[in-house]
């Protein structure tokens, strides 16, 4: 009996992984913005955050569009 992947649950797990990686990338920029660190460029931090948001919006779309586990694995591995 072959193993069958529940694609809906796999996508949920992939989205959780996406959120965790996005939060990890946001962290250094969040500190600059929230702590208003002197000498740190808040505008550059916000620009970096916008780029990260765009990157992970694309990943979110790719996860949702995956039609099988192979496509989903490729998306996750390329995050």
GUZA-504982 format. One record per residue (C-alpha): residue number from 0; x, y, z. Coordinates in nm, 4 decimals. Each point is the difference from the previous one (the first is absolute). Layout:
BEGIN
<resi->NUM; u->X; v->Y; w->Z> $
...
This chain:
BEGIN
<resi->0; u->0.0000; v->0.0000; w->0.0000> $
<resi->1; u->0.1616; v->0.3291; w->-0.1100> $
<resi->2; u->0.0295; v->0.2985; w->0.2309> $
<resi->3; u->-0.2422; v->0.2764; w->-0.0926> $
<resi->4; u->0.0746; v->0.3610; w->0.0858> $
<resi->5; u->-0.2831; v->0.2216; w->0.1183> $
<resi->6; u->0.0832; v->0.3032; w->-0.2152> $
<resi->7; u->-0.2239; v->0.2342; w->0.2001> $
<resi->8; u->0.1803; v->-0.0816; w->0.3245> $
<resi->9; u->0.3370; v->0.0146; w->-0.1744> $
<resi->10; u->-0.0823; v->0.3495; w->-0.1266> $
<resi->11; u->-0.0964; v->0.1052; w->0.3532> $
<resi->12; u->0.3365; v->-0.1215; w->0.1261> $
<resi->13; u->0.1767; v->0.1777; w->-0.2870> $
<resi->14; u->-0.1791; v->0.3251; w->0.0886> $
<resi->15; u->0.1111; v->-0.0386; w->0.3634> $
<resi->16; u->0.3573; v->-0.0457; w->-0.1219> $
<resi->17; u->-0.0365; v->0.3079; w->-0.2227> $
<resi->18; u->-0.1246; v->0.2102; w->0.2898> $
<resi->19; u->0.2886; v->-0.1131; w->0.2215> $
<resi->20; u->0.2620; v->0.0813; w->-0.2638> $
<resi->21; u->-0.1611; v->0.3373; w->-0.0697> $
<resi->22; u->0.0010; v->0.0858; w->0.3707> $
<resi->23; u->0.3651; v->-0.1006; w->0.0215> $
<resi->24; u->0.0881; v->0.2335; w->-0.2874> $
<resi->25; u->-0.2091; v->0.2827; w->0.1479> $
<resi->26; u->0.1606; v->-0.0185; w->0.3449> $
<resi->27; u->0.3099; v->0.2186; w->-0.0512> $
<resi->28; u->-0.2041; v->0.2623; w->-0.1837> $
<resi->29; u->-0.2751; v->-0.0052; w->0.2633> $
<resi->30; u->0.2555; v->0.0865; w->0.2679> $
<resi->31; u->0.1220; v->0.3033; w->-0.1934> $
<resi->32; u->-0.3548; v->0.1264; w->-0.0507> $
<resi->33; u->-0.1440; v->-0.0781; w->0.3421> $
<resi->34; u->0.2990; v->0.1122; w->0.2064> $
<resi->35; u->0.0810; v->0.3018; w->-0.2163> $
<resi->36; u->0.3699; v->-0.0841; w->0.0343> $
<resi->37; u->0.2132; v->0.3148; w->-0.0455> $
<resi->38; u->0.2080; v->-0.0100; w->-0.3142> $
<resi->39; u->-0.2121; v->-0.2751; w->-0.1507> $
<resi->40; u->-0.1932; v->0.0842; w->-0.3121> $
<resi->41; u->-0.3681; v->-0.0709; w->0.0628> $
<resi->42; u->-0.0845; v->0.0777; w->-0.3637> $
<resi->43; u->0.2458; v->-0.2645; w->-0.1216> $
<resi->44; u->-0.1436; v->-0.2472; w->0.2514> $
<resi->45; u->-0.3529; v->0.0644; w->-0.1250> $
<resi->46; u->0.1152; v->-0.0375; w->-0.3613> $
<resi->47; u->0.1581; v->-0.3341; w->0.0898> $
<resi->48; u->-0.3204; v->-0.1068; w->0.1752> $
<resi->49; u->-0.2021; v->0.0878; w->-0.3122> $
<resi->50; u->0.2311; v->-0.2170; w->-0.2123> $
<resi->51; u->-0.0405; v->-0.2874; w->0.2466> $
<resi->52; u->-0.3797; v->0.0355; w->-0.0090> $
<resi->53; u->0.0025; v->-0.0115; w->-0.3802> $
<resi->54; u->0.2255; v->-0.3058; w->-0.0005> $
<resi->55; u->-0.2262; v->-0.1920; w->0.2365> $
<resi->56; u->-0.3205; v->0.1094; w->-0.1761> $
<resi->57; u->0.1386; v->-0.1735; w->-0.3068> $
<resi->58; u->0.0843; v->-0.3086; w->0.2053> $
<resi->59; u->-0.3539; v->0.0017; w->0.1414> $
<resi->60; u->-0.1452; v->0.0090; w->-0.3504> $
<resi->61; u->0.2316; v->-0.2813; w->-0.1109> $
<resi->62; u->-0.1012; v->-0.2165; w->0.2971> $
<resi->63; u->-0.3685; v->0.0540; w->-0.0727> $
<resi->64; u->0.0527; v->-0.0774; w->-0.3688> $
<resi->65; u->0.1901; v->-0.3266; w->0.0563> $
<resi->66; u->-0.2041; v->-0.2827; w->-0.1468> $
<resi->67; u->0.2054; v->-0.2866; w->0.1419> $
<resi->68; u->0.2546; v->-0.0749; w->0.2686> $
<resi->69; u->0.2966; v->0.0270; w->-0.2393> $
<resi->70; u->-0.0891; v->0.3600; w->-0.0864> $
<resi->71; u->-0.0580; v->0.0787; w->0.3657> $
<resi->72; u->0.3349; v->-0.1470; w->0.1021> $
<resi->73; u->0.1731; v->0.2092; w->-0.2681> $
<resi->74; u->-0.1615; v->0.3175; w->0.1324> $
<resi->75; u->0.0982; v->-0.0774; w->0.3583> $
<resi->76; u->0.3566; v->-0.0946; w->-0.0909> $
<resi->77; u->0.0442; v->0.3266; w->-0.1914> $
<resi->78; u->-0.1230; v->0.2247; w->0.2809> $
